[in-house]
Amino acid sequence: MRVDTRHRSQAPEIMDDFNMEGVLLKDTLHKIAKINRLLGGNRITRNGVSALIKNIPVHQRITILDVGCGNGDMLRELADYARKNNRLFQLAGIDANPATVTYARELSGSWPDIQYHCQDMMDPAFQQQQYDIILCTLTLHHFKEEEIYHLMNIFRQQAKIGIVINDLHRSALAYRLFQLVCVVFNLNSMVRYDGQVSILRGFKKKELHQLSAVLNIGRYSLQWKWAFRYQWIINNL
């Protein structure tokens, strides 16, 4: 059957239920993080951070927020990166699902420099918080167009240095290859369903350029990366 990628899907994902908990949620978060590592997804975000801070003195403390942090895998990798490169990172992650935040804390016991908070990005209290860098890895596609405009305006006001968006390229080939990945890795039904919907809720490059124009973003880079990702780096300095 033909995969229609002309327009972003409006179908919800199972993961969008912020009350979800239990073994299936943990297994899904684990599998998503594993796939992200294996396919180089974490590297895309990490390299984006590196690009934003290349002219920042090593001794300067940098506050980084990961929105929709999942099980915290990205933040743990950044904490290791900071230690290896003698950087001073103050790391925080937020997620709207309490069970997800609890799981991220459990997995991050050896990384005391990471803080996790249960918070909805649409909560007005979130808008008052300030950071140097905001990360949005596989999170933006969960929102509808009007919500994306709203969130991106908030992020631009919050992030002193910049923003790193790492999200999916909406593509029929990506959709079919993900189906193959599901078979190879014997992924559970939730990962299969949400992964396919996520791809159909992803973006075309021209859409992100249009979004940049509407938001009047002057300094940014937008690059396609394997595996079917877009790295969108916004420089606020």
N, C-alpha and C positions, 0 to 999 in steps of 0.2 A: 504494500500500500504506500502511496506517495506521501511524503512528509512535507506539510505546508509550513514554510518558515517566512512567509511574506510579512506577517504581522506577529507581534509578541502575543503569546498565549495569556489568557486571563485565568486559566485554570489554577486552583489552589494546590499547594503541596501539603502532604501530611505533616511535614515539619512546621507548617504555619500555625498549628495548634499549640499554643504556648502552655497548655495544661498537660501535654503529653509527658509521660514518664515511664520508667521501667526498663527492662532488659532490652526491648526492641529499640528504644531511643538510644541507649548506650552503644549498642552494636552498630546502629546506623551512624552515629557520630564518629565511632572508631573507624568504620569502613570509609566514610567520606574523607577523614583525615589521612588515612592510608593511601587512598587513591590520589589525593592531592599531592602527597609527598612523592609517590612513584612517578606521577606524570609531570612533576616539576612545578606544580602550582604554588607551593610555598616559596620557591626560588623567585618567582615573578614578583611577589609582594616584598620579599627581602631585598631584592635588587632595586625595587622602587624606593624603599627607605634609604638604601645606600646612596642612591642618586640625589635624594633630597638633602642629605646631611653631608655631602662630600666637602662642602666649604664651611661646615660648622666645626669649631674647635673641639678636639677630642675630650677636653676636660669639661665641656659644657653639658649639663644634664638636659636630656631630651625626654619630654613626656609623650607617650604614644598610646593612643586608644584604638583597640580593635573592636569595631561594632559588629554585632552578630558573631561573637567569638567562638561559638560552638564549644568543643571540648578543650579549647585553649592551645591546640597544637601549634598554631602560628606564633602565638606569644612565647611559647617555650623555645621555639626555634630562634626568635629574636633575642631572647634572653641569653641563649648560648652564643649567638653572633656578637652580642655586646661584650660578653666575657672574653671571647677570642680576640676582639679588636680593641679592647680597653676602652669601650664606650660606656657612658653613664646613661642607661635607659631607665626610665620610670614607666613601667608597663601596666596597662589596665585593660580589662575586657568587659564588655557588657553583652547581655543576652536577655531576652524577654521571658525565657523559660526558666523557672526556678530550678527544675531538675537538671537542666543543662549546665547552669552555673555551679550547682553542687558537684556535678561530675567533673567539671573543669578544675575546681578546687582540689578534688581528690587526686587528680592526675598531676597536679602542679605542686605537690608537697615539697619537692626538692628545688623548687624555684620560688623562694619566699619574696622575691622582688616583683612578683606579678600579683595584682589585685583583681578580683572579679566582683561584679555587681549585677544584680538582677534589675534591669531597667529597660523600659520601652523607649525607643528612639523618638516616638511621637509624644512622649511625656514632656510637657513644658519645662520641667525641672532639668531635663537633659540639655536643653538649649542654653542654660546658664553656665555650663561647664566649659573650660578652656584647656586646650592641649597644644602641643607643638605639631604633632602629626596625627592624622586620623586614617585608619586602615579600614577598608571595606572589601573583604575577600569573600566572594560568592554570596553576597548579601543583597546587593542593590537590585538584583533581578526579582527579588521577592516582592517588590513594591510596584504599584501602578504608576503611570506616567506622572500624574499630578503629585503623588507622594514623593517621587524621585526628585522633582523640581524643588519641592519643599525641603527635603532632607539635604540636598546638595547645597542649597542656600545656607542652611544651618551649619553644615560642615565647613563651608568657606569662612563663616564668621568665627567658628570655634578654633580652627587650625591655624596657628601662627606661621608655621613653616610650609605645610602643604598636606595634600591628600593623596593616598594611593588606592586606586580602585582596581581590583582584579576580578573580572567577571567573564561570563561565558559568551562565546560567539555563537549566535543562533544559526545553525547550519544543519542541513539534512545529513551531510557526511558525519558530522559530530554525533548526531542522533544515532545513526547506524553503528558507528564505532563504539559508542557507549553501550549499546545492546550487546555487542561482542564482549566488551569488558565485563558486563554482568554475568555472562556465561563462564568466562575464563576464571573469574574470581568468586563465582558462586555467591553472588550478592543477594541479600535478603529482599523480600518483596517491597519493603519501604524504600530502600536505596534505589531499586529498579524504577519504581514509579516516580519518586521525587526527582531522580536524576534526569529522566526523560522529560518531565515537565519543566525542570530547571533550564534545560537546553532550549526548549520552546519559549521560555520566558526571557531568554538571553537577548543579546543585542547584535545589531549590524553596525559596522564601523561608521557608516554615514549617520546613524542615529546618535551616536556618541559625539560626533563632530557637531551635529545640529544642537544637541544639548549644551555643548560647550559654548556655542554661539549665543543661544538664548540666555544662558547664565552670565554671558559677557566675561568668560574666562579667557584671559589674555595669554598667560604663560602655562602651557601644558604640552605633554607629549602623549600620543596615542599609538600603541604598537600592538600588532597581532603576535601572540606567542603560542608555542605548543603547550598543552594540547587544546587547541581551539579556545584560547583565552584572549582577552584584551587587557593590556596593562595601560591604565590611564593615570598619569602622574600630573597632578596639579600643583604648581609652585606658587605659594602665596607671598613669598618674600619680595 
